[in-house]
Amino acid sequence: MMAGTILCAAVTFNILGGLRTISGIAFTGFALCTIVISQFAKVLFFEAADKNLEAPYLTINVYLVFYSCLMLGTFVYGRLRIRLVKPLEPETPAQIEMQYTVSLVVGLIASGLFAYYDAAAESGGQAAEGHSVGVALSVLLLFSLVLAVQGKVRETGGRHSFGIKAFIPWFATLVFGVIRTSRGQILLPSIIYLVAAYASGYRFHKRHYIVGAVGVTLFVAFISPLEIYMRHDLTGGDLSGRIASEISSLRTRPSWEVVRQISQGGAQTGSREEYFDRPGTFVLSRLSAIRADSNMINATSTGFHYGFTALKIDALHSVPHFLYPNKPDEDSDWYLGRVTGVNPDNIENGEVMITAISDSYGAFGWLGVVVVGGLVFPGCFVLYESLFDLKKPWGVVALSSFAYAFNEVNMGGMIQILTRTPLALVALSYVVGGLVSMVPVRGDQGVEVSGAPASEA
């Protein structure tokens, strides 16, 4: 049954076009984090696939039905394209240069606002309009990185892909990730660079793969444990306090044994979040969402299903604060954590990871699994493929927003992926592009994209 599930995932991957499309890349991350990595690791460690799963037979049944419906839904209408308003892409080198400058400045300010209000919210403060503005506009920092990378590839004829213009937004995003102790945000600028260079036709060399392998090793072995340790040790109530606390944690030179134990969390205690028995496999357990999904599937296997409760919480939470001042300050993670029993009562808003597979079953039973797998997921692929082009700057930004949230998305996250994210990106493209296009430029020509002939501006 595990092999059948992976086979359905492999067929879906090929139907979506593999790593050549936005939907193919996003689905790859989702499949890796739910079942592929976990099962290959189980074989490598000579461990049974059903061990450390609650209700293992029911869990793999749910997975098999979900991926089977996803495969069928993608086959039926996965390649369908609908006419929608596409983002306004820059067309000339002058427009690209101006959009880079505007996006970099606005993105830096917005990212700072987001970090400030995010720290205030975590310390018990009230959400403010500045937080919504920061969330909406911080994506421009990534957009400036994409423009810089693609511009470097184009200017050097494919010989280089990274320069000072790319380094500034790359390093700034990395710093904000360290401040927020967000490992995903720390990895994000490097992933954006790779996708932008790949989409521009840049050919990576052996040295790039060596640097990438060293970077991944350093991240897993040192950066990730250190970030978890600093997150655990934070005492500041605002942004300045958070930064001071992180600097203090580094200056004290904590024992690496303490850092390792804190970063592993419950790995040594047989918690309900670990899928593997072998010590030191906490990273693999974090990349094996089937373990967390089994908690939800088992908790709702007796007939209790929470219906639209979690969806309602997430829908209200995704509304911008200036439109709904009294919206919930937290998403549905706290509720789902209590349903599974993983989130203890003494932690009010603990983060609990489950995917749309178990969330659909927990909310609506088998009907939810069939509908979400066979209709909602393929519909999401159709939407992004119809709106965005991976070879263009806003397409790369859309992929980053889409794939970043899609890896471990639950049904509430699908609301944002299907509505808020694409609307915000298209609107931003017209705001930035429209302002820049009003600046007169004489004698400029269109940009050549992926071998296509340049057009007169």
PyMOL commands that set and color helices and strands:
alter all, ss='L'
color gray80, all
select helices_A, chain A and resi 2-15+18-20+22-44+56-77+93-122+129-137+139-155+164-179+183-199+206-232+239-251+256-268+282-286+289-299+309-317+333-340+356-364+366-387+393-406+411-437
alter helices_A, ss='H'
color red, helices_A
deselect
rebuild
show_as cartoon
